[in-house]
């Protein structure tokens, strides 16, 4: 049974579309990415899934139960981090987590949670002095407090420096290995490519395509090998079909007779595929 099931969901803000005829499902223990440009409906989807928006049409089931039937106990089962951090600037990092921890029946140790995101050394500092990236990490720590079965993340790496982003990526991959389900919205194709088991392309409020990133590249990429080599005329490149490459005499001749600078397959990015499928760019 999917852990998240969304069927024909529709939400408008007056005349403005949020999502329309939105359908998808998420399996337990996967990182599922919502990939789309700003305004595509990603944040609206998350707000529906975490019960902030309730006046929608259609059906949503979480953990096998209709979302409308869940009460306050639902928030002991999920963690949520939006693009803009929801933390208190006049409290320290540790005071923030201790305050939020008081909302839950059970929770992780606040100090250990700060350590998970790399903020343990800043535990006693006021959040008012934090950078955007530090606030983002604190907000993620807040989402981790109830040890959630499902983690909803909206642009989780936005504003993080490369080292912090790497730490958070590793943390999310470790959580997946431990059976957690992560629903991640982003317009960053590199984040989706590295982390997600499956990605959904969302445009104008509906899902156009769902698949594994690697499979998408195989299905929609050019099955060719590009060789860059040195000849008497300088550096040259040549392309060869991937099929029967080992029997391609010209390819083998180049390998024998020339200095090879680079050999690689021509692989599309997720942005290339998104553009091909939807006719839209990610930004």
C-alpha atoms as an extended CHARMM CRD file, in Angstrom:
* protein
*
       283  EXT
         1         1  UNK       CA              0.0000000000        0.0000000000        0.0000000000  PROA      1               0.0000000000
         2         2  UNK       CA              1.4040000000        3.4470000000       -0.9000000000  PROA      2               0.0000000000
         3         3  UNK       CA              2.1370000000        5.6400000000        2.1140000000  PROA      3               0.0000000000
         4         4  UNK       CA              0.7810000000        8.7010000000        0.2520000000  PROA      4               0.0000000000
         5         5  UNK       CA             -2.0760000000        8.4850000000       -2.2770000000  PROA      5               0.0000000000
         6         6  UNK       CA             -3.3730000000       11.5730000000       -4.0900000000  PROA      6               0.0000000000
         7         7  UNK       CA             -6.2160000000       11.2580000000       -6.5680000000  PROA      7               0.0000000000
         8         8  UNK       CA             -7.7840000000       13.9940000000       -8.7140000000  PROA      8               0.0000000000
         9         9  UNK       CA             -7.0530000000       16.7860000000       -6.2420000000  PROA      9               0.0000000000
        10        10  UNK       CA             -8.0820000000       20.3040000000       -7.1990000000  PROA      10              0.0000000000
        11        11  UNK       CA             -7.3550000000       23.5380000000       -5.3210000000  PROA      11              0.0000000000
        12        12  UNK       CA             -7.9110000000       27.0870000000       -6.5760000000  PROA      12              0.0000000000
        13        13  UNK       CA             -7.3240000000       30.4150000000       -4.8410000000  PROA      13              0.0000000000
        14        14  UNK       CA            -10.3180000000       32.2430000000       -6.2650000000  PROA      14              0.0000000000
        15        15  UNK       CA             -9.6090000000       32.2460000000       -9.9870000000  PROA      15              0.0000000000
        16        16  UNK       CA             -5.9340000000       31.3560000000       -9.5360000000  PROA      16              0.0000000000
        17        17  UNK       CA             -4.9590000000       27.7020000000       -9.9740000000  PROA      17              0.0000000000
        18        18  UNK       CA             -3.0520000000       25.9630000000       -7.2230000000  PROA      18              0.0000000000
        19        19  UNK       CA             -3.3020000000       22.3500000000       -8.4060000000  PROA      19              0.0000000000
        20        20  UNK       CA             -5.7450000000       20.7470000000      -10.8230000000  PROA      20              0.0000000000
        21        21  UNK       CA             -6.4780000000       17.0400000000      -11.4160000000  PROA      21              0.0000000000
        22        22  UNK       CA             -3.4020000000       16.1750000000       -9.3480000000  PROA      22              0.0000000000
        23        23  UNK       CA             -2.7760000000       12.4180000000       -8.9370000000  PROA      23              0.0000000000
        24        24  UNK       CA              0.2760000000       10.4840000000       -7.7170000000  PROA      24              0.0000000000
        25        25  UNK       CA              1.3800000000        7.9760000000       -5.0780000000  PROA      25              0.0000000000
        26        26  UNK       CA              4.4710000000        7.5990000000       -2.8870000000  PROA      26              0.0000000000
        27        27  UNK       CA              5.8260000000        4.2870000000       -1.6270000000  PROA      27              0.0000000000
        28        28  UNK       CA              7.0840000000        3.7310000000        1.9010000000  PROA      28              0.0000000000
        29        29  UNK       CA             10.8290000000        4.2070000000        2.2550000000  PROA      29              0.0000000000
        30        30  UNK       CA             11.4880000000        6.2680000000       -0.8700000000  PROA      30              0.0000000000
        31        31  UNK       CA             12.6090000000        9.8080000000       -1.5600000000  PROA      31              0.0000000000
        32        32  UNK       CA              9.9960000000       11.1960000000       -3.9170000000  PROA      32              0.0000000000
        33        33  UNK       CA             10.7800000000       14.4320000000       -5.6960000000  PROA      33              0.0000000000
        34        34  UNK       CA              8.3330000000       17.0110000000       -6.9990000000  PROA      34              0.0000000000
        35        35  UNK       CA             10.2340000000       18.7610000000       -9.7550000000  PROA      35              0.0000000000
        36        36  UNK       CA              8.8430000000       21.9150000000      -11.2940000000  PROA      36              0.0000000000
        37        37  UNK       CA              9.3050000000       25.6590000000      -11.8200000000  PROA      37              0.0000000000
        38        38  UNK       CA              8.1190000000       28.2890000000       -9.3590000000  PROA      38              0.0000000000
        39        39  UNK       CA              4.3340000000       28.5330000000       -9.4340000000  PROA      39              0.0000000000
        40        40  UNK       CA              3.8470000000       24.9660000000      -10.6600000000  PROA      40              0.0000000000
        41        41  UNK       CA              1.9000000000       23.8830000000       -7.5650000000  PROA      41              0.0000000000
        42        42  UNK       CA              4.6420000000       22.3080000000       -5.4580000000  PROA      42              0.0000000000
        43        43  UNK       CA              4.0640000000       24.3290000000       -2.2800000000  PROA      43              0.0000000000
        44        44  UNK       CA              0.2740000000       24.0580000000       -2.6120000000  PROA      44              0.0000000000
        45        45  UNK       CA              0.6610000000       20.2750000000       -2.7570000000  PROA      45              0.0000000000
        46        46  UNK       CA              2.7380000000       20.2020000000        0.4290000000  PROA      46              0.0000000000
        47        47  UNK       CA              0.2780000000       22.4870000000        2.2410000000  PROA      47              0.0000000000
        48        48  UNK       CA             -2.5280000000       20.0820000000        1.3650000000  PROA      48              0.0000000000
        49        49  UNK       CA             -0.5270000000       17.0420000000        2.4850000000  PROA      49              0.0000000000
        50        50  UNK       CA              0.2910000000       18.6000000000        5.8780000000  PROA      50              0.0000000000
        51        51  UNK       CA             -3.3170000000       19.7740000000        6.4500000000  PROA      51              0.0000000000
        52        52  UNK       CA             -2.6760000000       23.5140000000        6.1950000000  PROA      52              0.0000000000
        53        53  UNK       CA             -5.0310000000       23.7290000000        3.2110000000  PROA      53              0.0000000000
        54        54  UNK       CA             -8.2230000000       21.7660000000        3.8250000000  PROA      54              0.0000000000
        55        55  UNK       CA            -10.6960000000       23.1330000000        1.2800000000  PROA      55              0.0000000000
        56        56  UNK       CA             -9.5830000000       21.0150000000       -1.6560000000  PROA      56              0.0000000000
        57        57  UNK       CA            -11.4860000000       18.6860000000       -3.9370000000  PROA      57              0.0000000000
        58        58  UNK       CA            -10.4270000000       15.0720000000       -4.4980000000  PROA      58              0.0000000000
        59        59  UNK       CA             -8.9820000000       12.3490000000       -2.2970000000  PROA      59              0.0000000000
        60        60  UNK       CA             -5.7810000000       12.2150000000       -0.2410000000  PROA      60              0.0000000000
        61        61  UNK       CA             -4.7990000000        9.1850000000        1.8430000000  PROA      61              0.0000000000
        62        62  UNK       CA             -1.8120000000        9.1810000000        4.1890000000  PROA      62              0.0000000000
        63        63  UNK       CA             -0.6900000000        5.9930000000        5.9510000000  PROA      63              0.0000000000
        64        64  UNK       CA             -3.7820000000        4.2710000000        4.5680000000  PROA      64              0.0000000000
        65        65  UNK       CA             -6.2400000000        6.7590000000        6.0810000000  PROA      65              0.0000000000
        66        66  UNK       CA             -8.1760000000        9.6010000000        4.4750000000  PROA      66              0.0000000000
        67        67  UNK       CA             -6.3470000000       12.8190000000        5.3150000000  PROA      67              0.0000000000
        68        68  UNK       CA             -9.5820000000       14.5130000000        6.4030000000  PROA      68              0.0000000000
        69        69  UNK       CA             -9.9960000000       11.8780000000        9.1370000000  PROA      69              0.0000000000
        70        70  UNK       CA             -6.6450000000       12.5690000000       10.7630000000  PROA      70              0.0000000000
        71        71  UNK       CA             -6.6690000000       14.7130000000       13.9010000000  PROA      71              0.0000000000
        72        72  UNK       CA             -3.8270000000       16.2890000000       15.8690000000  PROA      72              0.0000000000
        73        73  UNK       CA             -2.1410000000       12.8960000000       16.2160000000  PROA      73              0.0000000000
        74        74  UNK       CA             -1.1580000000       13.2510000000       12.5530000000  PROA      74              0.0000000000
        75        75  UNK       CA              1.5710000000       15.7300000000       13.5060000000  PROA      75              0.0000000000
        76        76  UNK       CA              3.2650000000       13.1210000000       15.6760000000  PROA      76              0.0000000000
        77        77  UNK       CA              3.7650000000       11.0230000000       12.5220000000  PROA      77              0.0000000000
        78        78  UNK       CA              5.1450000000       13.6560000000       10.1300000000  PROA      78              0.0000000000
        79        79  UNK       CA              7.8340000000       16.3360000000        9.9820000000  PROA      79              0.0000000000
        80        80  UNK       CA              7.5920000000       19.4910000000        7.8710000000  PROA      80              0.0000000000
        81        81  UNK       CA             10.1480000000       22.0500000000        6.7120000000  PROA      81              0.0000000000
        82        82  UNK       CA              9.0680000000       24.7870000000        4.3150000000  PROA      82              0.0000000000
        83        83  UNK       CA             11.2810000000       26.9140000000        2.0950000000  PROA      83              0.0000000000
        84        84  UNK       CA             11.2170000000       29.7790000000        4.6120000000  PROA      84              0.0000000000
        85        85  UNK       CA             12.2890000000       28.6620000000        8.1140000000  PROA      85              0.0000000000
        86        86  UNK       CA              9.7360000000       28.7790000000       10.9470000000  PROA      86              0.0000000000
        87        87  UNK       CA             11.9450000000       29.4510000000       13.9740000000  PROA      87              0.0000000000
        88        88  UNK       CA             12.0660000000       32.0420000000       16.7560000000  PROA      88              0.0000000000
        89        89  UNK       CA             14.8520000000       34.6080000000       16.4320000000  PROA      89              0.0000000000
        90        90  UNK       CA             14.8050000000       35.6680000000       20.1190000000  PROA      90              0.0000000000
        91        91  UNK       CA             15.5040000000       32.1370000000       21.3310000000  PROA      91              0.0000000000
        92        92  UNK       CA             18.6930000000       30.1320000000       21.0420000000  PROA      92              0.0000000000
        93        93  UNK       CA             18.8410000000       27.1380000000       18.7140000000  PROA      93              0.0000000000
        94        94  UNK       CA             18.4600000000       24.7320000000       21.6400000000  PROA      94              0.0000000000
        95        95  UNK       CA             15.6120000000       26.7440000000       23.1950000000  PROA      95              0.0000000000
        96        96  UNK       CA             13.8100000000       26.5970000000       19.8420000000  PROA      96              0.0000000000
        97        97  UNK       CA             13.9990000000       22.8170000000       19.7410000000  PROA      97              0.0000000000
        98        98  UNK       CA             13.0850000000       22.4030000000       23.4040000000  PROA      98              0.0000000000
        99        99  UNK       CA             10.0230000000       24.5700000000       22.8270000000  PROA      99              0.0000000000
       100       100  UNK       CA              8.8990000000       22.6480000000       19.7460000000  PROA      100             0.0000000000
       101       101  UNK       CA              9.6700000000       19.3070000000       21.4110000000  PROA      101             0.0000000000
       102       102  UNK       CA              7.0730000000       20.1200000000       24.0840000000  PROA      102             0.0000000000
       103       103  UNK       CA              4.3500000000       19.7740000000       21.4130000000  PROA      103             0.0000000000
       104       104  UNK       CA              5.0040000000       16.0670000000       20.8330000000  PROA      104             0.0000000000
       105       105  UNK       CA              4.1200000000       12.9490000000       22.8070000000  PROA      105             0.0000000000
       106       106  UNK       CA              7.5900000000       11.6150000000       22.0750000000  PROA      106             0.0000000000
       107       107  UNK       CA             10.5670000000       13.2050000000       20.3890000000  PROA      107             0.0000000000
       108       108  UNK       CA             14.2660000000       12.9460000000       19.7100000000  PROA      108             0.0000000000
       109       109  UNK       CA             16.7440000000       14.5680000000       22.0630000000  PROA      109             0.0000000000
       110       110  UNK       CA             17.0640000000       18.2540000000       21.0040000000  PROA      110             0.0000000000
       111       111  UNK       CA             20.8450000000       18.2960000000       21.4760000000  PROA      111             0.0000000000
       112       112  UNK       CA             21.2810000000       15.1700000000       19.3710000000  PROA      112             0.0000000000
       113       113  UNK       CA             18.9750000000       16.6090000000       16.7120000000  PROA      113             0.0000000000
       114       114  UNK       CA             21.1030000000       19.7480000000       16.4710000000  PROA      114             0.0000000000
       115       115  UNK       CA             24.1250000000       17.5030000000       16.0560000000  PROA      115             0.0000000000
       116       116  UNK       CA             22.4140000000       15.6660000000       13.1740000000  PROA      116             0.0000000000
       117       117  UNK       CA             22.2180000000       18.8720000000       11.1310000000  PROA      117             0.0000000000
       118       118  UNK       CA             25.5800000000       20.2590000000       12.2420000000  PROA      118             0.0000000000
       119       119  UNK       CA             24.3920000000       22.9510000000       14.6500000000  PROA      119             0.0000000000
       120       120  UNK       CA             25.4850000000       21.4700000000       17.9900000000  PROA      120             0.0000000000
       121       121  UNK       CA             28.2830000000       24.0520000000       18.4210000000  PROA      121             0.0000000000
       122       122  UNK       CA             25.7550000000       26.8600000000       17.9110000000  PROA      122             0.0000000000
       123       123  UNK       CA             23.1990000000       25.4120000000       20.3520000000  PROA      123             0.0000000000
       124       124  UNK       CA             23.3980000000       28.3370000000       22.7790000000  PROA      124             0.0000000000
       125       125  UNK       CA             23.5310000000       31.1260000000       20.1900000000  PROA      125             0.0000000000
       126       126  UNK       CA             20.5490000000       33.3680000000       19.5190000000  PROA      126             0.0000000000
       127       127  UNK       CA             18.8940000000       32.5810000000       16.1990000000  PROA      127             0.0000000000
       128       128  UNK       CA             18.7560000000       36.3220000000       15.4120000000  PROA      128             0.0000000000
       129       129  UNK       CA             22.4640000000       36.0670000000       14.5890000000  PROA      129             0.0000000000
       130       130  UNK       CA             22.0810000000       33.0390000000       12.3260000000  PROA      130             0.0000000000
       131       131  UNK       CA             22.6510000000       33.1180000000        8.5810000000  PROA      131             0.0000000000
       132       132  UNK       CA             19.9230000000       31.9920000000        6.1810000000  PROA      132             0.0000000000
       133       133  UNK       CA             21.5940000000       28.6010000000        5.8520000000  PROA      133             0.0000000000
       134       134  UNK       CA             21.8430000000       28.1210000000        9.6290000000  PROA      134             0.0000000000
       135       135  UNK       CA             18.1510000000       28.9560000000       10.0350000000  PROA      135             0.0000000000
       136       136  UNK       CA             17.3890000000       26.4420000000        7.3000000000  PROA      136             0.0000000000
       137       137  UNK       CA             19.2890000000       23.7370000000        9.1690000000  PROA      137             0.0000000000
       138       138  UNK       CA             17.5260000000       24.6240000000       12.4210000000  PROA      138             0.0000000000
       139       139  UNK       CA             14.1690000000       24.3930000000       10.6740000000  PROA      139             0.0000000000
       140       140  UNK       CA             15.1020000000       20.9400000000        9.3940000000  PROA      140             0.0000000000
       141       141  UNK       CA             16.1030000000       19.9240000000       12.9330000000  PROA      141             0.0000000000
       142       142  UNK       CA             12.6690000000       21.0790000000       14.1080000000  PROA      142             0.0000000000
       143       143  UNK       CA             11.0650000000       18.8370000000       11.4620000000  PROA      143             0.0000000000
       144       144  UNK       CA             13.1390000000       15.8760000000       12.6290000000  PROA      144             0.0000000000
       145       145  UNK       CA             12.1390000000       16.1790000000       16.2960000000  PROA      145             0.0000000000
       146       146  UNK       CA              9.1450000000       13.7730000000       16.2670000000  PROA      146             0.0000000000
       147       147  UNK       CA             11.2330000000       11.1220000000       14.4670000000  PROA      147             0.0000000000
       148       148  UNK       CA              8.6510000000       11.2390000000       11.6740000000  PROA      148             0.0000000000
       149       149  UNK       CA              7.5610000000        8.3990000000        9.4120000000  PROA      149             0.0000000000
       150       150  UNK       CA              7.1140000000       10.9260000000        6.6110000000  PROA      150             0.0000000000
       151       151  UNK       CA              9.2370000000       14.0240000000        6.1270000000  PROA      151             0.0000000000
       152       152  UNK       CA              7.8910000000       16.8330000000        3.9250000000  PROA      152             0.0000000000
       153       153  UNK       CA             10.6300000000       19.1410000000        2.6830000000  PROA      153             0.0000000000
       154       154  UNK       CA             10.1490000000       22.2340000000        0.5220000000  PROA      154             0.0000000000
       155       155  UNK       CA             13.4400000000       23.2790000000       -1.1410000000  PROA      155             0.0000000000
       156       156  UNK       CA             15.5020000000       21.6990000000        1.6880000000  PROA      156             0.0000000000
       157       157  UNK       CA             18.9390000000       22.7700000000        0.4490000000  PROA      157             0.0000000000
       158       158  UNK       CA             18.0740000000       26.3480000000       -0.4710000000  PROA      158             0.0000000000
       159       159  UNK       CA             20.6530000000       28.7580000000        0.9940000000  PROA      159             0.0000000000
       160       160  UNK       CA             23.0670000000       26.0750000000        2.2490000000  PROA      160             0.0000000000
       161       161  UNK       CA             26.7930000000       26.2070000000        1.5710000000  PROA      161             0.0000000000
       162       162  UNK       CA             28.2430000000       23.1540000000       -0.2590000000  PROA      162             0.0000000000
       163       163  UNK       CA             29.5430000000       21.4570000000        2.8990000000  PROA      163             0.0000000000
       164       164  UNK       CA             26.2320000000       21.8700000000        4.7350000000  PROA      164             0.0000000000
       165       165  UNK       CA             24.2930000000       20.7210000000        1.6780000000  PROA      165             0.0000000000
       166       166  UNK       CA             26.4320000000       17.5790000000        1.4960000000  PROA      166             0.0000000000
       167       167  UNK       CA             25.7870000000       16.8530000000        5.1730000000  PROA      167             0.0000000000
       168       168  UNK       CA             22.0190000000       17.2260000000        4.7680000000  PROA      168             0.0000000000
       169       169  UNK       CA             21.9930000000       15.0790000000        1.6280000000  PROA      169             0.0000000000
       170       170  UNK       CA             23.8210000000       12.3120000000        3.4910000000  PROA      170             0.0000000000
       171       171  UNK       CA             21.3930000000       12.6420000000        6.3880000000  PROA      171             0.0000000000
       172       172  UNK       CA             18.3740000000       12.2860000000        4.0880000000  PROA      172             0.0000000000
       173       173  UNK       CA             19.8750000000        9.2580000000        2.3470000000  PROA      173             0.0000000000
       174       174  UNK       CA             20.5600000000        7.6800000000        5.7460000000  PROA      174             0.0000000000
       175       175  UNK       CA             16.9650000000        8.3200000000        6.8080000000  PROA      175             0.0000000000
       176       176  UNK       CA             15.7290000000        6.6000000000        3.6590000000  PROA      176             0.0000000000
       177       177  UNK       CA             17.9390000000        3.6010000000        4.4440000000  PROA      177             0.0000000000
       178       178  UNK       CA             16.2650000000        3.4860000000        7.8590000000  PROA      178             0.0000000000
       179       179  UNK       CA             12.8200000000        3.2330000000        6.2490000000  PROA      179             0.0000000000
       180       180  UNK       CA             11.7190000000        6.8670000000        6.3660000000  PROA      180             0.0000000000
       181       181  UNK       CA              9.6950000000        8.3460000000        3.5190000000  PROA      181             0.0000000000
       182       182  UNK       CA             10.7310000000       11.7560000000        2.2240000000  PROA      182             0.0000000000
       183       183  UNK       CA              8.5500000000       13.9530000000        0.0250000000  PROA      183             0.0000000000
       184       184  UNK       CA             10.7980000000       16.6220000000       -1.4360000000  PROA      184             0.0000000000
       185       185  UNK       CA              9.8100000000       19.5810000000       -3.5960000000  PROA      185             0.0000000000
       186       186  UNK       CA             12.4350000000       21.4390000000       -5.5710000000  PROA      186             0.0000000000
       187       187  UNK       CA             13.2430000000       23.2300000000       -8.8090000000  PROA      187             0.0000000000
       188       188  UNK       CA             16.8920000000       22.1820000000       -8.4140000000  PROA      188             0.0000000000
       189       189  UNK       CA             17.4960000000       19.3710000000      -10.8970000000  PROA      189             0.0000000000
       190       190  UNK       CA             20.8160000000       18.3740000000       -9.2990000000  PROA      190             0.0000000000
       191       191  UNK       CA             19.2100000000       17.8220000000       -5.8880000000  PROA      191             0.0000000000
       192       192  UNK       CA             16.4560000000       15.7020000000       -7.4300000000  PROA      192             0.0000000000
       193       193  UNK       CA             18.9110000000       13.7080000000       -9.5290000000  PROA      193             0.0000000000
       194       194  UNK       CA             21.1680000000       12.8670000000       -6.6010000000  PROA      194             0.0000000000
       195       195  UNK       CA             18.5760000000       12.1470000000       -3.9240000000  PROA      195             0.0000000000
       196       196  UNK       CA             15.3240000000       10.9470000000       -5.4430000000  PROA      196             0.0000000000
       197       197  UNK       CA             14.2310000000        7.3920000000       -6.1450000000  PROA      197             0.0000000000
       198       198  UNK       CA             11.4930000000        8.8180000000       -8.3410000000  PROA      198             0.0000000000
       199       199  UNK       CA             10.6980000000       12.2940000000       -9.5980000000  PROA      199             0.0000000000
       200       200  UNK       CA              7.3640000000       13.7260000000      -10.6830000000  PROA      200             0.0000000000
       201       201  UNK       CA              7.3220000000       16.5270000000      -13.2310000000  PROA      201             0.0000000000
       202       202  UNK       CA              4.6370000000       18.9980000000      -12.1850000000  PROA      202             0.0000000000
       203       203  UNK       CA              3.5310000000       21.8240000000      -14.4810000000  PROA      203             0.0000000000
       204       204  UNK       CA              0.4900000000       24.0760000000      -14.1510000000  PROA      204             0.0000000000
       205       205  UNK       CA             -0.8050000000       22.1320000000      -11.1650000000  PROA      205             0.0000000000
       206       206  UNK       CA             -0.7350000000       18.5920000000      -12.5580000000  PROA      206             0.0000000000
       207       207  UNK       CA              1.7970000000       15.7780000000      -12.8680000000  PROA      207             0.0000000000
       208       208  UNK       CA              3.0530000000       15.1300000000      -16.4010000000  PROA      208             0.0000000000
       209       209  UNK       CA              5.4940000000       12.2730000000      -15.7930000000  PROA      209             0.0000000000
       210       210  UNK       CA              6.8170000000       10.0860000000      -12.9360000000  PROA      210             0.0000000000
       211       211  UNK       CA              9.9260000000        7.8930000000      -13.1540000000  PROA      211             0.0000000000
       212       212  UNK       CA             13.3510000000        7.1110000000      -11.7300000000  PROA      212             0.0000000000
       213       213  UNK       CA             15.9230000000        9.7660000000      -12.7760000000  PROA      213             0.0000000000
       214       214  UNK       CA             18.3520000000        7.1970000000      -14.1850000000  PROA      214             0.0000000000
       215       215  UNK       CA             15.6160000000        5.4660000000      -16.1610000000  PROA      215             0.0000000000
       216       216  UNK       CA             14.4880000000        8.7850000000      -17.5910000000  PROA      216             0.0000000000
       217       217  UNK       CA             17.9990000000        9.4870000000      -18.8370000000  PROA      217             0.0000000000
       218       218  UNK       CA             18.2390000000        6.0680000000      -20.4680000000  PROA      218             0.0000000000
       219       219  UNK       CA             14.8210000000        6.3560000000      -22.1250000000  PROA      219             0.0000000000
       220       220  UNK       CA             15.2330000000        9.9310000000      -23.3370000000  PROA      220             0.0000000000
       221       221  UNK       CA             18.9590000000       10.2290000000      -23.8440000000  PROA      221             0.0000000000
       222       222  UNK       CA             20.9580000000        9.8220000000      -27.0270000000  PROA      222             0.0000000000
       223       223  UNK       CA             22.5150000000        6.3540000000      -27.0040000000  PROA      223             0.0000000000
       224       224  UNK       CA             25.8780000000        7.5560000000      -28.2740000000  PROA      224             0.0000000000
       225       225  UNK       CA             29.4600000000        7.7200000000      -27.0310000000  PROA      225             0.0000000000
       226       226  UNK       CA             31.4860000000       10.8730000000      -27.5970000000  PROA      226             0.0000000000
       227       227  UNK       CA             35.2680000000       10.5430000000      -27.9390000000  PROA      227             0.0000000000
       228       228  UNK       CA             37.6180000000       13.4980000000      -27.6560000000  PROA      228             0.0000000000
       229       229  UNK       CA             41.0870000000       12.7330000000      -29.0420000000  PROA      229             0.0000000000
       230       230  UNK       CA             44.3030000000       14.3800000000      -30.2570000000  PROA      230             0.0000000000
       231       231  UNK       CA             45.1370000000       14.2360000000      -33.9660000000  PROA      231             0.0000000000
       232       232  UNK       CA             47.6230000000       16.0210000000      -36.2510000000  PROA      232             0.0000000000
       233       233  UNK       CA             44.9350000000       18.6460000000      -36.7920000000  PROA      233             0.0000000000
       234       234  UNK       CA             44.4550000000       19.2810000000      -33.0790000000  PROA      234             0.0000000000
       235       235  UNK       CA             41.8180000000       18.0850000000      -30.6460000000  PROA      235             0.0000000000
       236       236  UNK       CA             38.8420000000       16.4780000000      -32.3970000000  PROA      236             0.0000000000
       237       237  UNK       CA             35.6210000000       14.7890000000      -31.3060000000  PROA      237             0.0000000000
       238       238  UNK       CA             33.6230000000       11.9410000000      -32.7900000000  PROA      238             0.0000000000
       239       239  UNK       CA             30.3360000000       10.2830000000      -31.8860000000  PROA      239             0.0000000000
       240       240  UNK       CA             29.4670000000        6.5940000000      -32.2060000000  PROA      240             0.0000000000
       241       241  UNK       CA             26.2630000000        4.6190000000      -31.5800000000  PROA      241             0.0000000000
       242       242  UNK       CA             26.3430000000        2.7630000000      -28.2610000000  PROA      242             0.0000000000
       243       243  UNK       CA             24.9940000000       -0.4140000000      -29.9000000000  PROA      243             0.0000000000
       244       244  UNK       CA             27.7750000000       -2.7820000000      -31.0760000000  PROA      244             0.0000000000
       245       245  UNK       CA             30.3810000000       -0.2630000000      -29.9900000000  PROA      245             0.0000000000
       246       246  UNK       CA             32.9870000000       -3.0060000000      -29.4470000000  PROA      246             0.0000000000
       247       247  UNK       CA             32.7730000000       -3.9330000000      -33.1290000000  PROA      247             0.0000000000
       248       248  UNK       CA             32.9060000000       -0.4030000000      -34.5300000000  PROA      248             0.0000000000
       249       249  UNK       CA             36.1520000000       -0.3140000000      -36.5330000000  PROA      249             0.0000000000
       250       250  UNK       CA             36.4490000000        3.4890000000      -36.6330000000  PROA      250             0.0000000000
       251       251  UNK       CA             35.9730000000        3.7310000000      -32.8620000000  PROA      251             0.0000000000
       252       252  UNK       CA             38.6030000000        1.0270000000      -32.2840000000  PROA      252             0.0000000000
       253       253  UNK       CA             41.0020000000        2.6930000000      -34.7520000000  PROA      253             0.0000000000
       254       254  UNK       CA             40.8130000000        5.9840000000      -32.8470000000  PROA      254             0.0000000000
       255       255  UNK       CA             41.5370000000        4.1690000000      -29.5800000000  PROA      255             0.0000000000
       256       256  UNK       CA             44.5850000000        2.4670000000      -31.1180000000  PROA      256             0.0000000000
       257       257  UNK       CA             46.0970000000        5.3860000000      -32.9990000000  PROA      257             0.0000000000
       258       258  UNK       CA             45.3400000000        8.5110000000      -30.9650000000  PROA      258             0.0000000000
       259       259  UNK       CA             45.7860000000        9.9990000000      -27.5330000000  PROA      259             0.0000000000
       260       260  UNK       CA             42.3460000000        9.9700000000      -25.9010000000  PROA      260             0.0000000000
       261       261  UNK       CA             41.3680000000       13.0370000000      -23.9150000000  PROA      261             0.0000000000
       262       262  UNK       CA             37.8690000000       11.9760000000      -22.8850000000  PROA      262             0.0000000000
       263       263  UNK       CA             35.2080000000        9.3270000000      -23.4990000000  PROA      263             0.0000000000
       264       264  UNK       CA             31.6630000000        9.7860000000      -22.2370000000  PROA      264             0.0000000000
       265       265  UNK       CA             28.0750000000        8.9400000000      -23.0460000000  PROA      265             0.0000000000
       266       266  UNK       CA             25.7780000000       11.7840000000      -24.0580000000  PROA      266             0.0000000000
       267       267  UNK       CA             23.4300000000       11.8750000000      -21.0740000000  PROA      267             0.0000000000
       268       268  UNK       CA             20.6540000000       14.4550000000      -20.7560000000  PROA      268             0.0000000000
       269       269  UNK       CA             20.0950000000       16.3430000000      -17.5170000000  PROA      269             0.0000000000
       270       270  UNK       CA             16.7620000000       16.2700000000      -15.7490000000  PROA      270             0.0000000000
       271       271  UNK       CA             16.2750000000       19.8340000000      -16.9490000000  PROA      271             0.0000000000
       272       272  UNK       CA             16.7450000000       18.6850000000      -20.5610000000  PROA      272             0.0000000000
       273       273  UNK       CA             14.1570000000       15.9490000000      -20.0150000000  PROA      273             0.0000000000
       274       274  UNK       CA             11.7810000000       18.3120000000      -18.2300000000  PROA      274             0.0000000000
       275       275  UNK       CA             11.9600000000       20.7360000000      -21.1470000000  PROA      275             0.0000000000
       276       276  UNK       CA             11.3880000000       17.9180000000      -23.6450000000  PROA      276             0.0000000000
       277       277  UNK       CA              8.3770000000       16.5170000000      -21.7760000000  PROA      277             0.0000000000
       278       278  UNK       CA              6.6830000000       19.7380000000      -20.6900000000  PROA      278             0.0000000000
       279       279  UNK       CA              7.9690000000       22.4170000000      -23.0310000000  PROA      279             0.0000000000
       280       280  UNK       CA              8.8850000000       24.4570000000      -19.9440000000  PROA      280             0.0000000000
       281       281  UNK       CA             12.1310000000       25.2170000000      -18.1390000000  PROA      281             0.0000000000
       282       282  UNK       CA             12.5740000000       24.5910000000      -14.4250000000  PROA      282             0.0000000000
       283       283  UNK       CA             13.1080000000       28.2650000000      -13.6140000000  PROA      283             0.0000000000
